[in-house]
Amino acid sequence: MAHVDYFFATVSPYTYLAGTRLEQIAARHGATISYKPLDVLALFDRTGGIRPAQRHESRKEYRLQELRRQARKADLPLNLQPQFWPTNPAPSSYAIIAAAKAGGGDLAGLVHAFTRACWAEERNIAEDEVVKEVLAAHGFDPKLADTGMFMAADVYANNLEEAVSRGVFGAPFYIVGEERFWGQDRLDDLDLYLSGKL
């Protein structure tokens, strides 16, 4: 059985634009998924990337065009300049880690809901109230936002270290064995790889 290590950031617009396509692909191929939220800005710093705010104007302009096009292709609403971005990704990431450990809810839905809250719903995913509402809406105990923090903080830090050591340099990033796929626009390639065609 194939296994996908899924490195992502709750504040990444491209993670949002991935939607739940990874889960659909995994279901088709009987693959399992490990969800590994990380601090994508720290990842950029560690792997030679440039934070969005520090990029050349031409790169900033292209990014906005690309986000608009990709959102249309994915048929997802997207605010190119959300009110609460950038924001602290740690609270939502900790919630995902705690929820994964607790089980019993819709983890894929939870991940997508946090990114959608940031990029389409003008909600601040760093706020405790928002985190708890999203947890509850996806079948998890909202108290996980409080009780799972210390464990989740360690896992969150370890996810970054693992990502750097395994060649991850952006989000979303998918790894199957030694094969790496960067970006939501490589999900079709991941699908082909899992089917043995690539």
GIUR-V117762 format. One record per residue. SS is DSSP state (~ for helix, > for strand, _ for the rest). PSI is psi in whole degrees, -180 to 180 (none if undefined). D_FIRST is the distance of its C-alpha to the first C-alpha in whole Angstrom. Layout:
SS:PSI:D_FIRST ; SS:PSI:D_FIRST
This chain:
_:131:0 ; _:153:4 ; >:136:7 ; >:123:10 ; >:119:13 ; >:105:16 ; >:128:19 ; >:170:22 ; _:134:26 ; _:-14:27 ; _:6:30 ; _:125:29 ; ~:-29:30 ; ~:-30:27 ; ~:-43:25 ; ~:-46:27 ; ~:-16:27 ; ~:-23:23 ; _:-134:23 ; _:28:20 ; ~:-34:19 ; ~:-44:16 ; ~:-37:15 ; ~:-42:16 ; ~:-46:13 ; ~:-41:10 ; ~:-39:11 ; ~:-34:12 ; ~:4:8 ; _:28:7 ; _:152:6 ; >:162:8 ; >:135:11 ; >:125:13 ; >:124:17 ; >:79:19 ; >:146:23 ; _:170:25 ; _:101:29 ; ~:-31:29 ; ~:-40:33 ; ~:-35:32 ; ~:-44:29 ; ~:-46:32 ; ~:-35:34 ; ~:-21:32 ; ~:15:31 ; _:8:34 ; _:168:33 ; _:129:36 ; _:144:36 ; ~:-43:37 ; ~:-21:41 ; ~:1:42 ; _:158:41 ; _:152:43 ; ~:-37:45 ; ~:-36:43 ; ~:-38:40 ; ~:-44:40 ; ~:-43:42 ; ~:-41:39 ; ~:-44:36 ; ~:-40:38 ; ~:-45:38 ; ~:-40:35 ; ~:-42:34 ; ~:-46:36 ; ~:-45:34 ; ~:-35:31 ; ~:-40:32 ; ~:-42:33 ; ~:-39:30 ; ~:-7:28 ; _:46:31 ; _:137:31 ; _:143:34 ; _:130:35 ; _:116:38 ; _:-23:38 ; _:73:40 ; _:148:39 ; _:-36:42 ; _:56:39 ; _:132:38 ; _:154:37 ; _:172:37 ; _:116:35 ; _:-10:32 ; ~:-49:31 ; ~:-44:32 ; ~:-37:30 ; ~:-43:27 ; ~:-41:28 ; ~:-41:28 ; ~:-44:24 ; ~:-45:23 ; ~:-39:25 ; ~:-40:24 ; ~:-39:20 ; ~:-40:21 ; ~:-38:23 ; _:179:21 ; _:-8:22 ; _:-168:23 ; _:91:22 ; ~:-43:20 ; ~:-43:19 ; ~:-37:23 ; ~:-47:24 ; ~:-50:23 ; ~:-35:25 ; ~:-39:28 ; ~:-43:29 ; ~:-38:28 ; ~:-39:30 ; ~:-40:33 ; ~:-47:34 ; ~:-8:34 ; _:-15:35 ; _:2:37 ; _:46:39 ; _:146:38 ; _:105:38 ; _:4:34 ; _:-11:36 ; _:136:38 ; ~:-42:37 ; ~:-43:38 ; ~:-46:36 ; ~:-46:33 ; ~:-38:34 ; ~:-42:34 ; ~:-41:31 ; ~:-51:29 ; ~:-39:31 ; ~:-17:31 ; _:23:27 ; _:18:27 ; _:153:27 ; _:121:31 ; _:-20:33 ; _:-14:34 ; ~:-28:31 ; ~:-24:32 ; ~:-46:35 ; ~:-24:33 ; _:8:30 ; ~:-45:32 ; ~:-45:32 ; ~:-45:29 ; ~:-35:27 ; ~:-40:30 ; ~:-45:28 ; ~:-42:25 ; ~:-46:26 ; ~:-41:28 ; ~:-34:25 ; ~:-40:23 ; ~:-46:26 ; ~:-44:26 ; ~:-43:22 ; ~:-49:22 ; ~:-43:25 ; ~:-22:24 ; _:9:21 ; _:18:23 ; _:137:23 ; _:7:26 ; _:-177:26 ; _:138:24 ; _:156:22 ; >:132:20 ; >:132:16 ; >:129:14 ; >:109:11 ; _:-117:11 ; _:-3:15 ; >:130:15 ; >:141:17 ; >:120:18 ; >:124:22 ; _:150:23 ; ~:-21:22 ; ~:4:24 ; ~:9:21 ; ~:-33:18 ; ~:-37:19 ; ~:-40:18 ; ~:-42:15 ; ~:-47:14 ; ~:-40:15 ; ~:-45:13 ; ~:-24:10 ; _:-4:12 ; _:12:13 ; _:-3:16 ; _:none:17
